[in-house]
Amino acid sequence: MELVFRFIVGGVVVSLFAVLGDVFKPKSFAGLFGAAPSVAIATLGLAVVAHGSAYASTESRSMVIGAVAFLIYALVCMWVMAKRPLPAALVCSAALVVWGAASFLGYFIVLR
């Protein structure tokens, strides 16, 4: 039942975000609004129903920490590739360590 709910809510929210992406300029927002927000909303809805609001609060803080860690990862990748002519696959693979470190640091600072 939980998977059906995720499927339905995810599909509806993806469709709504796709409409938002078509309304706003530039059109690259359509991809930005596509998957991640809808999955997050469906997951938080399920968390509230199944485990209560305290659990959903922890889930949402975890999502924010993951997003900040990803931003740090993306900035490191961008900075390294701007400074040195290295292959993107190598830089992005090596920078996964930064993402993991930022995630664990966020966990220990905020959630622990």
C-alpha positions in Angstrom: 0.0 0.0 0.0 2.9 2.3 0.8 4.4 1.9 -2.6 1.0 2.6 -4.3 0.8 5.8 -2.2 4.3 6.9 -3.2 3.6 6.2 -6.8 0.3 8.2 -6.9 1.6 11.1 -4.8 4.9 11.2 -6.6 3.2 11.2 -10.0 0.8 14.0 -9.0 3.5 16.1 -7.5 6.0 15.5 -10.4 3.2 16.7 -12.8 2.5 19.8 -10.7 6.2 20.6 -10.6 6.5 20.0 -14.4 3.7 22.6 -14.9 5.6 25.0 -12.6 8.7 24.4 -14.7 6.8 25.2 -17.9 5.4 28.4 -16.4 8.7 29.9 -15.1 11.6 30.9 -17.2 14.2 29.6 -18.1 12.9 26.2 -19.1 15.7 24.5 -17.3 13.7 24.9 -14.1 11.5 22.0 -15.4 14.2 19.5 -14.6 15.0 21.1 -11.3 11.4 20.9 -10.2 11.0 17.3 -11.5 12.0 14.4 -9.3 13.5 15.4 -6.0 10.8 17.7 -4.6 8.1 15.2 -5.4 9.9 12.2 -3.9 10.6 14.3 -0.8 7.0 15.4 -0.4 5.8 11.8 -0.8 8.4 10.5 1.6 7.5 13.1 4.2 3.8 12.4 3.8 4.3 8.7 4.4 6.6 9.5 7.4 3.9 11.6 9.0 1.2 9.0 8.4 3.3 6.0 9.4 5.5 7.3 12.2 4.2 10.7 13.3 5.4 14.3 12.9 8.5 14.0 15.1 9.9 11.3 12.8 9.0 13.4 9.7 10.8 16.3 11.3 14.0 14.3 11.6 13.5 13.1 8.0 13.1 16.6 6.7 16.2 17.8 8.6 18.1 14.9 7.1 17.0 15.9 3.6 18.2 19.4 4.2 21.6 18.2 5.4 21.9 16.0 2.3 21.0 18.9 0.1 23.6 21.2 1.7 26.2 18.4 1.5 25.4 18.0 -2.2 25.7 21.8 -2.7 29.2 21.6 -1.1 30.1 18.7 -3.4 28.9 20.5 -6.5 30.8 23.6 -5.6 34.0 21.6 -5.0 33.6 19.9 -8.3 33.0 23.2 -10.1 36.0 24.9 -8.4 38.4 22.0 -9.1 37.4 21.7 -12.7 37.7 25.5 -13.2 41.2 25.5 -11.7 42.6 22.4 -13.4 42.0 20.6 -16.7 41.0 17.3 -15.2 38.3 14.9 -16.5 34.9 15.5 -15.0 34.4 11.8 -14.1 37.6 11.8 -12.1 36.9 15.0 -10.3 33.3 14.1 -9.5 34.2 10.6 -8.3 37.0 11.9 -6.1 34.7 14.6 -4.7 32.3 12.0 -3.4 34.5 11.9 -0.4 33.6 15.6 0.2 29.9 14.8 -0.1 30.2 12.0 2.4 32.3 14.0 4.8 29.8 17.0 4.6 26.9 14.6 5.2 28.5 13.0 8.3 29.5 16.4 9.7 26.0 17.7 9.2 24.6 14.6 10.9 26.9 14.9 13.9 26.3 18.7 14.3 22.5 18.8 13.7 21.0 15.4 14.3 23.1 13.8 17.0 
